[in-house]
Structure formats: C-alpha cells, structure tokens
Amino acid sequence: MTVTDLTLPSIDQRCAYLRTYRWFAELPAAALEQLAGMARIRTLADGQCLHRKGDAADGLYGVLSGCIKVRDGLK
C-alpha cells in the first residue's frame, strides 16, 4: 500500500464531501474538521489487499473511486 503524492482538497471541501454521507452528516463541525484533517489518499493496485482478517485495525477507509471487494479467505 502506498500513499500517493496527490493533493487533497481543502478542509472545507473535504467536510462538504463527508457531509453528503449520512454517517457524517450530523457530526459537530469540530469533529468533522478533525476527521477531515486526518484524511490521507492511498492508492491500491488492482487486486492488492487493503486489510486481512485478523489484522489490527489501523484506520477508517472510504473509497473515492473504483471498488473494494470484501471476502472471507483467499477464494
């Protein structure tokens, strides 16, 4: 997994984007700004694994483009 060199939108733009999702819509402004400030862009290659069952949690992920397949095991 690599962190790209892409420039993130401003905090205000990130907050506006997050507010479009019901999970974040009712968060207080300060909490949303803190969450948006921690955002990082990660790029995965096609078929690359983001997280394996049993791995320790290391963040909250959202998909900006493309898709993520969730499965149990290597099938």
C-alpha positions as CSV (number, residue, x, y, z in Angstrom):
1,M,0.0,0.0,0.0
2,T,1.4,3.4,-0.9
3,V,0.4,6.9,0.0
4,T,0.2,9.0,-3.2
5,D,1.5,12.5,-3.7
6,L,-1.9,13.7,-4.7
7,T,-3.0,17.0,-3.2
8,L,-6.1,16.7,-1.0
9,P,-8.9,19.3,-1.3
10,S,-9.1,21.9,1.4
11,I,-10.5,21.0,4.8
12,D,-13.8,22.9,3.9
13,Q,-14.1,20.8,0.7
14,R,-13.4,17.6,2.5
15,C,-16.0,18.4,5.2
16,A,-18.6,19.3,2.5
17,Y,-17.9,16.0,0.8
18,L,-18.2,14.0,4.0
19,R,-21.4,15.7,4.9
20,T,-23.0,14.2,1.8
21,Y,-22.9,10.8,3.6
22,R,-25.4,10.1,6.4
23,W,-22.7,8.6,8.7
24,F,-21.1,12.0,8.9
25,A,-24.0,14.4,8.2
26,E,-24.9,15.1,11.8
27,L,-21.4,15.3,13.3
28,P,-20.5,18.5,15.0
29,A,-18.4,20.8,12.8
30,A,-15.3,20.5,15.0
31,A,-15.4,16.7,14.9
32,L,-15.9,16.6,11.2
33,E,-13.0,19.1,10.7
34,Q,-10.8,16.9,12.8
35,L,-11.7,13.8,10.8
36,A,-11.2,15.6,7.5
37,G,-7.8,16.8,8.7
38,M,-6.6,13.3,9.3
39,A,-7.6,12.1,5.8
40,R,-4.9,10.7,3.5
41,I,-5.2,9.3,0.0
42,R,-4.0,5.8,-0.6
43,T,-3.8,4.1,-4.0
44,L,-4.1,0.3,-4.3
45,A,-3.1,-1.7,-7.4
46,D,-5.8,-3.9,-8.9
47,G,-6.1,-7.0,-6.7
48,Q,-4.0,-5.5,-3.9
49,C,-5.2,-6.4,-0.4
50,L,-6.1,-3.5,1.9
51,H,-6.7,-5.4,5.1
52,R,-6.7,-9.1,6.0
53,K,-8.9,-10.9,8.5
54,G,-7.2,-10.8,11.9
55,D,-5.1,-7.7,11.2
56,A,-5.2,-5.0,13.8
57,A,-7.4,-2.1,12.8
58,D,-5.4,0.9,11.6
59,G,-8.0,3.4,10.3
60,L,-11.3,4.1,8.7
61,Y,-11.3,3.8,4.9
62,G,-13.6,5.3,2.3
63,V,-13.4,4.7,-1.5
64,L,-13.2,7.7,-3.7
65,S,-13.1,5.8,-7.0
66,G,-13.2,2.2,-8.0
67,C,-14.3,-0.5,-5.7
68,I,-13.2,-2.8,-2.9
69,K,-14.1,-6.5,-2.7
70,V,-14.8,-7.8,0.7
71,R,-14.3,-11.5,1.2
72,D,-13.5,-14.1,3.8
73,G,-10.4,-16.1,2.9
74,L,-8.4,-16.4,-0.3
75,K,-11.2,-17.7,-2.5
